[in-house]
Every structure is written in structure tokens, then in C-alpha cells.
Amino acid sequence: MGVSDKNAQNNIQQKGNKGDLKKPLQVLHISKKDTQKESQEIQNEKTKPKEEIKNENIAIKPHIIKDEPTKDIEENNENNKTFDSSQKDLNRPFNFSEQNTDFQLERTVDEFDFDESAFLEALNANEPIGATGETISGKVIAVESDGLYIDIGGKAPGFMPKKECCLGVITNFKEKFSIGLEMEVLVIKEQNADGMVTVSARALILRQSWEKVSSSAKNGELINVLINGFNRGGLTCDVDGLRGFIPRSQLEDGQDHQSLVGKTLKVAFLEVNPESRKLVLSEKKASLVSKLTSLKLGQLIEGEVLAVKPYGFFIDLGGASGLLHQSSLTNGSIRSLREIFREGEIIKALISEIDLEKGRIGLNTALLENSAGELIIDKQKVMQEAPERALKTKALFDKKEQDK
């Protein structure tokens, strides 16, 4: 039985349809155009010099691609070539001979000897000179109309404004401060951006004056001052460049105090405060201190009871007053201070403390007792035998004087 051509064509068509269903997802797609292009590239490779081929080292490989348009395939091929070339450069060892640039090896600290003492000396040499409040010796190197430039040993000289050169008024500035003049100054302002500090001779003089009067006040010294002014509250004077004030209440005669201007008075220091720049003097205290200087520790004195206070008695010593504190009254127990002494009574007591700075005298009667509470039991006997009993305490006060 013969088979017609029509049936044969149908069978071929059906087989073709089945083949389409089993077609793989990816196929090797090489067009005639791609084949011609690759052949041309191979031919060009053969004609290139060997050194150039060595540098490029580009391998031609077939690509398995998805079923996409031809244009996308060519772009992917170019990207793959670029990636392969970059990957090859990364894996390739670095060769210094191929580079024209001169390389210098970096030194490390370990290759040097480190001298710590030299390093610290260098730091000290570059340390800024002139902290605020520091006293520095220097030499005048330049005189200007507004001040002086002083070499203080730093990177930059110190500048001293004209008003800081001294306390008084300067009549001839350039003659008083000549080039090369050595002087001590006080730093009043730390260095600026140029490394220059501001110094003052006036501030140093004032600080030294405050130190001097503080020491004098502590030792109970008396000074003579010239009165140069007055106001409603008292008199003014000059003490080593400092302005001192004497209240009217501290004058021996404060009724006509303005008449004392131009006269010299002997005064003592009543209050010295450098921080508030307060300097108060007293003529009355000077009289008291003059009397105190004639007194000695362990000396037996006689005086009148001026007042009775809860803590003791105030005794008049002829222009000065002493305090007989209750702790120095007796070695026995007392119920009331008035059972021992009363106001207006004349008593004898030992000087146990002399404070010239405060103008204070401390007294003691307990050391005159032979037994505890004897002053309460037989006060009259203690007062009568006080001169003889005071001699026994002399060694005690001599030792106290030596220990000071």
C-alpha cells in the first residue's frame, strides 16, 4: 500500500512539533556573522608583534549564551573580556622593574636611638616663659612712647606699658629707662598669639609692699606715716606705695582730724587685706602696742576689774586691757565668776600671753595657787603672797619663751 506525499508531509510536520516541545533551554548560538568576526580577530592576532600579544594575553573562548538578541550577546562578551583582563592584573605579581617611578623605603622609629633626656630638654627649651603672677628678671631692649620691651629669655620679649613702669609720675621716660637696664618685673598677662607677655614693674612693687606690711602687722611693728588727705570718716596716708586709712575713732584726738594733714603720726596696723586692698591703721593701737612691748611673759601685774563677762574678766592695766579667761582663773570648780572677783576690785595676775598683732594680753591667776581651788577658799592669802608665788613660775615662762 502506497503512502501519499500529503501524509508524509503531515508526519514530518507532527514530528517537528514534538521536537519543539523537547527543545533545550540553552543552545550554542553561533551565527555566520559571529564566525566571520572571530576569524578576522584570529587573523589580526597573527599579524601583531609577539610582545604586544604577550602584554594583552587575551583568550578567545566560545560563550554559552541564552537565547537573546545578538546585540546583547556582543555587549556581554565585551564585559567578560574586560573582567578577565582586570582579574589577570590582580593575580599578576608586582614587578618593580616595569615601573619608572623611584621608590623610597619609609624609615621606622625603631631604626633610631631614642634619647629621652634630650627629648625632655627640648620640651623644656620650648616651654612658654611667663605665667601670670611669675617674677622674671629681664633687660630693657627697646624704649617706645607707649612702653618698654624687655628681654625675659623667651621666644618673644615682654612688653611693659608706660603706666606699669613705676608707681609715681614719670617726667623723663627715656632717661629713666635706658637700653640695657636690668630690672625685675611681674607677669600680669600671659602670652598672646605672637608669644609676647605683658609685664609690670608697678605690680611687683605693690605686691612686695603688701608682703612687707603683712609681715610688719604680724610682728606688731609700729610705723610713722605722713598724713596726705582727709575725708569725713578719717585720714589718708601712703605706706610703701599703698593707700592707708586711719578712721577717726582710731585717733587719739579725732575732733579736729583735718588739722592733722601734713603731720606725721605713729600708727599700728589694724587690718591688712591684700585681696580687697584694704589697709587700716590705728593711732590708739600704736599707743597700746608701745605699752605691750614693755611687758614680758610671766610678769606679775596689778589692775582693776573693768567688766565681768560670761567667759572671764577684763582687767585695766593702765591704758591697756587684759583678759583673765575663766579657764585660767582657778584649778578648782566654780559656780559663778562673781563669787571670785567683782567689778572695780584690784587684783594681781600673771601675764601668760602677749599678741602684738591683735593688741591682746592674756592673764592667769590659777598659776598662783598652791592647791586646786585655793583662790576660791582663801583669795586674800593668794593675792598677798602673789609676788613670792610668781617667782616659782618664772622657769615655766622662760621655757615657753625659748620654745617660741
C-alpha positions in Angstrom: 0.0 0.0 0.0 1.5 3.2 -1.1 2.0 6.3 1.1 1.0 9.6 -0.4 3.2 12.7 -0.2 0.5 14.5 1.7 0.6 12.1 4.6 4.4 12.2 4.6 4.3 16.0 4.9 1.8 15.7 7.8 4.0 13.2 9.6 7.1 15.4 9.2 5.1 18.4 10.5 4.0 16.4 13.5 7.5 15.2 14.3 8.6 18.8 14.0 6.1 19.9 16.6 7.2 17.3 19.0 10.8 18.3 18.6 9.8 21.9 19.5 8.4 20.8 22.8 11.7 19.0 23.8 14.0 21.9 22.8 16.6 22.6 25.5 16.6 26.0 27.4 20.1 26.9 26.3 21.8 26.3 22.9 25.1 27.2 21.4 24.2 30.0 19.1 26.9 30.9 16.6 25.8 32.8 13.6 27.6 33.2 10.4 28.4 36.8 11.2 30.0 35.9 14.5 32.1 33.2 12.8 33.4 35.7 10.3 34.2 38.2 13.1 36.1 35.7 15.1 38.1 34.6 12.0 39.0 38.2 11.4 40.2 38.6 15.0 42.3 35.5 14.8 43.9 36.8 11.6 44.7 40.1 13.3 46.2 38.3 16.3 48.6 36.5 14.0 49.8 39.8 12.5 50.5 41.5 15.9 54.0 41.5 17.3 54.8 38.9 19.8 55.5 41.4 22.7 52.1 43.0 22.2 50.4 39.6 22.2 52.2 38.9 25.4 51.0 42.1 27.1 47.4 41.7 26.1 47.2 37.9 26.6 43.5 37.8 25.6 42.0 34.3 25.2 39.2 33.8 22.8 36.6 31.3 24.1 33.2 30.4 22.9 30.4 31.7 25.0 27.4 29.9 26.1 24.6 32.4 26.0 20.9 32.4 26.5 18.6 32.8 23.6 18.8 36.7 23.4 19.2 39.2 20.7 22.6 39.5 19.0 23.3 43.0 20.3 23.0 41.9 24.0 25.3 39.0 23.3 28.1 41.2 21.9 27.8 43.6 24.9 28.2 40.7 27.4 31.2 39.4 25.5 32.9 42.8 25.8 32.2 43.0 29.6 33.6 39.5 30.0 36.8 40.4 28.2 37.3 43.5 30.5 36.7 41.5 33.7 39.2 38.8 32.5 41.9 41.4 31.9 41.4 43.1 35.3 41.4 39.7 37.1 44.7 38.9 35.3 46.3 42.1 36.5 45.3 41.4 40.1 46.8 37.9 40.0 49.9 39.0 38.3 53.0 39.6 40.6 54.1 43.2 41.0 57.4 43.8 39.3 59.4 46.9 40.3 61.5 46.7 37.1 58.5 47.5 35.0 57.9 50.8 36.8 59.7 54.1 36.0 58.9 55.7 39.4 61.7 55.7 42.1 60.5 54.3 45.3 61.9 55.3 48.7 61.6 52.9 51.7 60.0 54.5 54.7 62.1 54.6 57.9 60.7 53.5 61.2 61.3 54.8 64.7 63.0 51.6 65.7 65.9 52.3 63.4 66.9 55.4 65.5 68.3 55.6 69.0 65.7 57.4 71.2 67.2 59.7 73.9 64.5 60.5 76.5 66.6 63.1 78.3 67.3 65.0 75.1 63.6 64.9 74.3 62.7 66.4 77.7 65.3 69.1 77.4 63.9 70.1 74.0 60.4 70.3 75.6 61.7 72.5 78.4 63.6 74.7 75.9 60.3 75.4 74.0 58.2 75.8 77.1 56.5 79.2 77.3 58.1 81.6 79.7 55.9 83.9 81.8 52.9 82.5 83.7 50.6 85.1 85.3 52.0 86.1 88.7 55.5 84.9 88.0 58.5 87.2 88.8 61.1 87.4 86.0 64.4 89.3 85.6 64.9 91.0 82.3 66.8 93.7 80.4 65.4 96.7 78.5 66.0 96.2 74.8 63.7 98.9 73.3 62.0 102.1 74.6 58.9 103.3 72.8 56.5 106.1 73.5 53.8 103.7 74.9 56.1 101.4 76.9 59.2 99.2 77.1 60.2 95.9 75.5 62.1 93.7 77.9 64.1 90.6 77.1 62.9 87.9 79.5 64.6 84.9 77.9 61.6 83.7 75.9 60.8 83.4 72.2 59.5 86.9 72.2 60.2 89.9 74.5 57.9 91.1 77.2 56.0 94.4 76.8 55.5 96.8 79.8 53.0 99.6 79.2 54.1 103.0 80.3 51.6 103.2 83.2 53.1 99.9 84.6 56.7 101.1 84.7 56.6 102.6 88.2 54.3 104.0 91.0 54.7 107.7 90.5 54.6 110.1 87.6 57.5 109.7 85.1 58.9 113.1 83.9 61.6 111.8 81.5 60.7 108.3 80.4 63.7 107.5 78.1 66.3 108.8 80.6 64.8 106.7 83.5 64.6 103.5 81.4 67.8 103.3 79.3 68.7 100.4 76.9 70.3 97.6 78.8 68.8 98.4 82.2 68.2 95.3 84.2 65.0 95.1 86.3 62.6 92.6 87.9 59.1 92.5 86.6 55.8 90.7 87.3 53.9 88.9 84.6 50.3 90.3 84.6 49.1 88.8 81.3 50.1 85.6 79.6 51.5 85.4 76.1 49.4 86.4 73.1 49.3 84.8 69.7 52.8 86.2 69.0 54.2 84.7 72.1 54.6 88.1 73.9 53.6 88.5 77.6 52.7 91.7 79.4 54.8 92.6 82.4 54.7 95.2 85.1 57.2 96.8 87.5 54.4 98.6 89.3 52.5 95.4 90.1 55.7 93.8 91.5 56.4 96.8 93.8 52.8 96.7 95.1 53.0 93.0 95.8 56.2 93.4 97.6 54.7 96.3 99.6 51.7 94.1 100.7 54.1 91.3 101.7 56.1 93.8 103.8 53.1 95.4 105.6 51.6 91.9 106.3 54.9 90.9 108.0 55.1 94.1 109.9 51.5 93.7 111.1 52.1 90.1 112.2 55.1 91.2 114.3 53.2 94.1 115.8 55.6 96.8 114.4 54.8 100.5 114.6 55.4 102.8 111.6 55.4 106.6 111.1 53.2 107.9 108.3 52.7 111.3 106.7 49.0 112.3 106.5 48.3 113.4 102.9 44.5 113.8 103.0 41.2 113.5 104.9 37.5 112.8 104.5 34.5 112.7 106.7 35.5 109.2 108.1 39.2 109.8 108.8 42.6 110.4 107.4 44.6 109.0 104.4 48.3 108.3 104.1 50.8 106.5 102.0 52.5 103.3 103.2 55.2 102.0 100.7 53.1 103.0 97.8 49.8 101.6 99.3 46.9 103.8 100.4 46.3 103.6 104.1 43.3 104.8 106.0 43.0 105.9 109.7 39.4 106.1 111.0 38.6 109.0 113.3 37.7 106.5 116.1 41.3 105.2 116.0 42.8 108.7 116.5 43.9 109.9 120.0 42.1 113.2 119.2 39.5 112.8 116.3 37.6 116.0 116.9 39.6 118.2 114.6 41.2 115.5 112.4 41.6 117.6 109.3 44.1 119.7 111.1 46.4 116.6 111.1 47.0 116.8 107.3 50.7 117.2 106.7 51.7 115.9 110.1 53.4 112.6 110.9 51.7 110.1 113.2 52.9 106.8 114.8 50.4 104.1 113.9 49.9 100.4 114.2 48.3 98.0 111.6 44.7 97.4 112.4 43.7 95.4 109.2 45.8 94.2 106.3 43.9 92.6 103.4 45.8 92.4 100.1 42.9 90.7 98.3 40.5 93.6 99.0 43.4 96.1 99.0 42.2 97.2 102.5 44.9 98.8 104.8 43.5 100.2 108.0 45.8 101.9 110.6 45.3 103.0 114.2 47.0 105.6 116.4 45.3 104.2 119.6 46.6 100.7 118.9 50.1 102.1 118.4 49.9 103.5 122.0 48.7 100.2 123.3 51.4 98.3 121.4 54.0 100.6 122.8 52.9 99.6 126.3 52.7 95.9 125.4 56.3 96.0 124.3 57.4 96.9 127.8 55.6 93.8 129.2 57.0 90.3 129.5 55.6 86.8 129.8 55.4 85.7 133.4 55.3 89.3 134.7 53.1 90.0 137.7 50.8 92.9 137.1 48.2 94.7 139.1 44.9 96.1 137.7 41.3 96.9 138.1 38.4 94.7 137.1 36.7 96.6 134.3 34.0 94.2 133.3 32.7 90.7 134.1 31.7 88.6 131.1 30.4 85.1 130.8 33.8 83.9 129.7 36.0 85.9 132.0 37.2 89.3 133.3 38.6 92.4 131.6 41.4 94.0 133.6 42.6 97.6 133.2 46.4 97.7 133.0 46.8 101.5 132.8 45.9 102.3 129.2 45.7 98.6 128.1 43.3 95.9 129.0 44.0 92.2 129.6 41.6 89.3 129.6 41.5 86.9 132.5 39.7 83.9 130.9 37.7 81.6 133.1 39.9 78.6 132.1 42.9 80.5 133.6 41.1 81.7 136.7 41.5 78.7 139.1 42.2 75.0 139.1 39.1 74.3 141.2 35.4 74.2 140.2 33.4 77.4 140.3 29.7 78.1 140.2 29.8 81.8 139.2 32.6 84.2 138.2 31.2 86.9 140.5 31.9 84.7 143.6 35.7 85.3 142.9 36.0 88.9 141.6 33.7 91.8 141.2 33.9 95.0 139.0 36.2 97.7 140.4 38.2 95.2 142.5 42.0 95.5 142.4 43.7 92.1 141.7 47.1 90.6 140.8 47.7 88.3 137.9 50.4 86.8 135.7 50.9 87.8 132.0 50.5 84.5 130.1 50.1 85.8 126.5 51.1 88.9 124.5 49.7 89.2 121.0 51.2 92.4 119.4 49.3 91.9 116.1 45.9 91.8 117.8 46.9 94.1 120.7 45.8 91.5 123.2 47.1 90.5 126.7 46.2 87.2 128.4 46.2 86.9 132.2 46.4 84.0 134.6 45.7 83.6 138.4 45.5 79.8 138.5 49.3 79.5 138.5 49.4 81.5 141.7 47.5 78.7 143.6 49.4 76.2 145.8 46.4 73.8 145.6 43.4 73.4 143.4 40.6 75.9 144.3 42.7 77.9 146.8 41.7 81.2 145.1 38.0 80.3 145.9 38.8 79.3 149.5 41.3 82.0 150.5 41.6 84.7 147.8 43.2 87.2 150.2 46.1 84.9 151.0 46.8 84.2 147.3 46.8 87.9 146.5 49.1 88.8 149.4 51.7 86.0 148.5 51.4 86.6 144.8 54.9 88.2 144.3 56.6 85.2 146.0 54.5 82.7 144.2 55.2 84.4 140.8 58.9 83.7 141.2 58.2 80.0 141.2 56.5 80.2 137.8 59.5 82.1 136.2 61.1 78.9 135.0 57.9 77.9 133.3 57.6 81.1 131.3 61.3 81.2 130.5 60.9 77.8 128.8 57.8 78.9 127.0 59.7 82.0 125.7 62.5 79.7 124.4 60.1 77.4 122.6 58.7 80.3 120.5 
